[in-house]
């Protein structure tokens, strides 16, 4: 099976301020805010949902093709994709645009100030599902608004089952938009906050939304995750971790596990655990595409974590 993963590609520039924002921002003066933070620590990571999910699916041995729009500054990321063996076949370069960029500054309280430039991501609708052959499963993840809408429609028109994973794109859609996605999707995935927004904006309960698709998966961080399917509620435990170094990208790693399970006809008990372990492996490493493992090490850790065989 081959997965088409629609979503963003981005450069994440992450900076660390060795103090507290609150010591330098005067509440009574925020209307004339003019402040600068010295950030001795800086790193630039390859990110974006489609890039992250495809990278993680590749680690598992799955066939994933990310589809996205990138800028003329994409060359370093392209070289990284070639090095890791992730396909660039479905990427479109937008002339005159930058690849999406996130600039994240974190202080000693783990507060964050983020600036995000969507750049080429705004042209995601120029890619079309109907132009791609050999796809058996899809995923619509955070991307340009019009691109997400059209890609869901195109998956449905082509009869390709897909996961709807709105993530940080949730604010772009009202209740009617979200119900249209649910009507077309085969599965849906949210974190617990996004699921609460889904219920609030659509006016439908967990159970009512679950009746619209084959399954809804809700992640709850260290508390594990829950699968709502066929009138049942399946609780998936979190996998043990050695350290929580960086939660950025854990949701994408988890989604790669979902895709892998669905592509290999695993039941939800197994699929959820594969996804949970993917998230655990990611959180132990800073950055979204810096973790590595072999199939043998994954299988061994899976058995240790859940008392089940991965193979």
Secondary structure as GFF3:
##gff-version 3
##sequence-region A 1 311
A	DSSP	beta_strand	3	6	.	.	.	ID=ss1
A	DSSP	beta_strand	10	16	.	.	.	ID=ss2
A	DSSP	three_ten_helix	21	23	.	.	.	ID=ss3
A	DSSP	three_ten_helix	27	32	.	.	.	ID=ss4
A	DSSP	beta_strand	41	47	.	.	.	ID=ss5
A	DSSP	alpha_helix	49	60	.	.	.	ID=ss6
A	DSSP	beta_strand	64	70	.	.	.	ID=ss7
A	DSSP	alpha_helix	75	84	.	.	.	ID=ss8
A	DSSP	beta_strand	91	93	.	.	.	ID=ss9
A	DSSP	beta_strand	100	106	.	.	.	ID=ss10
A	DSSP	beta_strand	112	117	.	.	.	ID=ss11
A	DSSP	three_ten_helix	119	126	.	.	.	ID=ss12
A	DSSP	three_ten_helix	129	131	.	.	.	ID=ss13
A	DSSP	beta_strand	137	141	.	.	.	ID=ss14
A	DSSP	alpha_helix	145	158	.	.	.	ID=ss15
A	DSSP	beta_strand	162	165	.	.	.	ID=ss16
A	DSSP	three_ten_helix	167	172	.	.	.	ID=ss17
A	DSSP	alpha_helix	175	184	.	.	.	ID=ss18
A	DSSP	beta_strand	187	191	.	.	.	ID=ss19
A	DSSP	alpha_helix	192	202	.	.	.	ID=ss20
A	DSSP	alpha_helix	206	210	.	.	.	ID=ss21
A	DSSP	beta_strand	215	219	.	.	.	ID=ss22
A	DSSP	three_ten_helix	221	223	.	.	.	ID=ss23
A	DSSP	beta_strand	225	229	.	.	.	ID=ss24
A	DSSP	beta_strand	232	236	.	.	.	ID=ss25
A	DSSP	alpha_helix	250	263	.	.	.	ID=ss26
A	DSSP	alpha_helix	268	283	.	.	.	ID=ss27
A	DSSP	alpha_helix	295	306	.	.	.	ID=ss28
###
